[in-house]
């Protein structure tokens, strides 16, 4: 539900012309670089629910569908919502941005928490898997400490606030893209594009005592929509 296997995409593709969330969430403040979706192998691998949901949404190819081959392909005003890491540090030399709304558009530059998963506390590639199984809350804290951002928890106060960086609910909104009159019905779009799934940390949270919830408050959802029922997974 909360992306316990790391880089989830809370809203995988709101079908609006400026359909992206490619704004800086402070990842660079950790000295991190944007690594792109290729660095999110677990989530982008075949069979991962979160990744599969994301791939079905416009966010995953919004640059190709909306900007590629047009005069706006390099327009910064368009790229800030159809691409990722515009004006930020990118690991691949020479890149000015990453096309489409990639994982890090919502979850911050990922180089540091990628390293964490690959070699947790210098103990090798399996060490993080072990701590995730043994103590999911401690594993999540380590990810957040390394720069992972999740709207409604440790990023923007609500998921909606994050969405409204590049979407709008009124045709009169001052931030509306001048090339479309489409508006976002947030609750309906969230239900359609929700790609949370139940994972280790959710099971732990359900069993937490009031004292534990106070102790780990920084890691728990503040936005009530994150406590809404999960969308049923598709049958294989």
C-alpha positions in Angstrom: 0.0 0.0 0.0 2.7 2.4 1.0 5.2 1.2 -1.6 7.2 -0.8 0.9 9.2 -2.3 -1.9 10.2 1.2 -2.5 9.6 3.4 -5.5 5.8 3.2 -5.9 3.9 5.6 -8.1 0.9 6.9 -6.2 -0.9 8.2 -9.3 0.4 6.3 -12.3 -1.2 8.4 -15.0 -3.9 11.0 -14.8 -5.1 11.4 -18.3 -4.9 15.1 -18.6 -2.8 17.0 -21.2 -0.3 18.2 -18.7 -0.3 14.8 -17.0 2.9 14.6 -15.0 4.3 15.3 -11.6 7.8 16.1 -12.6 8.7 18.6 -10.0 11.5 18.6 -7.5 10.7 17.1 -4.1 14.0 17.9 -2.5 15.8 14.7 -3.5 18.8 16.8 -4.5 19.1 18.2 -1.0 20.4 14.7 0.0 23.1 15.1 -2.7 21.3 12.5 -4.7 21.0 12.1 -8.4 18.1 11.0 -10.6 18.8 7.6 -11.9 15.7 7.0 -14.0 13.3 4.1 -14.1 16.1 1.8 -15.1 17.3 2.1 -11.5 13.9 0.8 -10.3 14.4 -2.8 -11.4 12.2 -4.4 -8.9 9.2 -2.2 -9.5 9.6 -2.1 -13.2 10.1 -5.8 -13.5 7.4 -8.1 -15.0 4.8 -9.0 -12.5 5.2 -6.1 -10.0 1.7 -4.8 -9.3 2.8 -1.2 -8.8 4.9 -1.1 -11.9 2.3 -2.8 -14.1 -0.3 -0.3 -13.0 2.0 2.5 -13.7 2.8 1.3 -17.2 -0.9 1.4 -18.1 -1.1 5.1 -17.3 -0.3 8.2 -19.4 2.4 9.3 -16.9 4.6 6.4 -18.2 4.7 7.8 -21.8 3.4 11.4 -21.5 6.5 12.9 -23.1 6.3 10.5 -26.1 2.6 11.0 -26.6 2.3 14.8 -25.9 5.7 16.4 -26.8 7.9 14.2 -28.9 8.1 15.5 -32.4 6.4 18.7 -31.6 7.8 22.3 -31.2 7.3 21.9 -27.5 9.6 18.8 -27.1 12.2 21.0 -25.4 9.9 23.7 -24.0 10.7 24.0 -20.3 7.2 25.0 -19.4 6.0 21.8 -20.9 8.8 19.6 -19.7 8.3 20.5 -16.1 5.1 18.5 -16.2 5.8 15.9 -19.0 9.3 15.0 -17.9 11.3 14.3 -14.8 14.4 16.0 -13.2 14.3 19.1 -15.3 17.1 21.3 -13.9 18.2 18.6 -11.4 21.2 16.4 -11.1 21.0 13.4 -13.3 23.3 10.4 -13.1 23.6 9.9 -16.8 26.0 12.4 -18.2 24.6 14.9 -20.7 21.0 14.4 -19.8 19.0 17.6 -19.3 15.9 15.7 -18.2 14.3 12.3 -18.1 11.4 11.9 -20.5 7.9 11.1 -19.0 6.8 11.0 -15.4 9.2 8.5 -14.0 9.3 7.0 -10.4 11.5 9.8 -9.1 9.1 12.5 -10.2 7.0 11.6 -7.2 9.5 10.0 -5.0 12.6 12.2 -5.2 16.1 11.5 -6.7 16.8 7.9 -6.1 20.5 7.3 -6.2 21.0 7.2 -2.5 18.1 4.9 -1.6 19.1 2.7 -4.6 22.5 2.3 -3.0 20.9 1.5 0.3 19.0 -1.4 -1.2 22.0 -2.7 -3.1 24.4 -2.6 -0.1 22.6 -2.0 3.2 25.1 -1.0 5.9 27.8 -2.3 3.7 26.5 -5.9 4.1 25.8 -6.7 0.5 22.9 -7.0 -1.8 20.7 -9.3 0.4 21.1 -7.3 3.6 18.2 -4.9 2.8 15.9 -7.8 1.9 16.7 -9.3 5.3 15.9 -6.2 7.3 12.8 -5.6 5.3 11.6 -9.1 6.3 12.8 -8.8 9.9 11.8 -5.2 10.6 9.8 -3.5 7.9 9.5 -0.2 9.8 13.2 0.1 10.3 13.7 -0.7 6.6 11.3 2.1 5.7 13.0 4.6 8.0 16.3 3.8 6.3 14.7 4.5 2.9 13.2 7.8 4.1 16.5 8.8 5.7 18.2 8.1 2.3 15.8 10.5 0.5 12.7 8.5 -0.5 9.7 10.8 -0.7 6.0 9.8 -0.3 3.2 12.3 -0.6 0.9 12.2 2.4 3.6 10.8 4.6 7.0 12.7 4.4 6.5 14.7 1.2 3.7 17.0 0.3 1.0 17.0 3.0 -1.5 15.2 0.7 -1.4 13.2 -2.5 -3.8 15.8 -3.9 -1.3 18.6 -3.2 1.3 16.7 -5.2 -1.1 16.2 -8.1 -2.0 19.8 -8.2 1.6 20.8 -9.1 0.7 19.7 -12.7 -3.0 19.2 -12.7 -6.0 21.5 -11.9 -9.6 21.2 -10.8 -11.0 24.3 -12.5 -10.8 25.7 -16.0 -10.0 29.0 -14.4 -7.0 27.8 -12.5 -4.1 30.1 -13.0 -1.8 27.1 -13.5 -3.9 25.4 -16.2 -2.2 24.4 -19.4 -3.4 26.8 -22.1 -3.6 23.9 -24.6 -6.4 22.0 -22.9 -9.6 22.6 -20.9 -9.6 19.1 -19.2 -9.8 19.2 -15.5 -9.0 16.7 -12.8 -11.7 15.1 -10.6 -9.3 14.1 -7.9 -11.2 11.4 -6.1 -12.2 9.6 -9.3 -8.7 9.9 -10.8 -7.2 8.5 -7.6 -9.4 5.5 -7.7 -8.5 4.8 -11.3 -4.8 5.4 -11.0 -4.2 4.1 -7.5 -1.4 1.6 -7.6 -0.8 0.9 -4.0 -0.6 -2.8 -2.9 -0.5 -4.4 0.5 3.1 -5.1 1.6 5.1 -5.9 4.7 4.9 -2.5 6.3 1.1 -2.3 6.0 0.8 -5.6 7.9 3.0 -4.2 10.7 1.1 -0.9 10.9 -2.2 -2.8 11.3 -0.9 -4.4 14.4 0.8 -1.3 15.9 -0.1 -0.2 19.4 -1.0 3.4 20.1 2.5 3.9 21.6 4.2 2.4 18.6 2.1 4.7 16.3 3.4 7.7 18.2 7.0 6.4 18.0 6.8 5.9 14.3 4.5 8.8 13.4 6.9 10.2 10.8 6.5 7.0 8.8 2.7 6.7 8.9 0.1 8.2 6.5 -1.2 11.6 7.4 -3.4 11.9 4.3 -6.6 9.9 4.9 -6.9 8.9 1.3 -3.9 6.6 1.9 -6.1 4.6 4.3 -8.8 4.0 1.7 -9.4 0.5 0.4 -6.9 -0.8 -2.1 -8.0 -1.4 -5.7 -8.5 -5.1 -6.3 -5.6 -6.7 -8.2 -6.4 -8.0 -11.6 -6.7 -11.8 -11.8 -3.9 -13.5 -13.6 
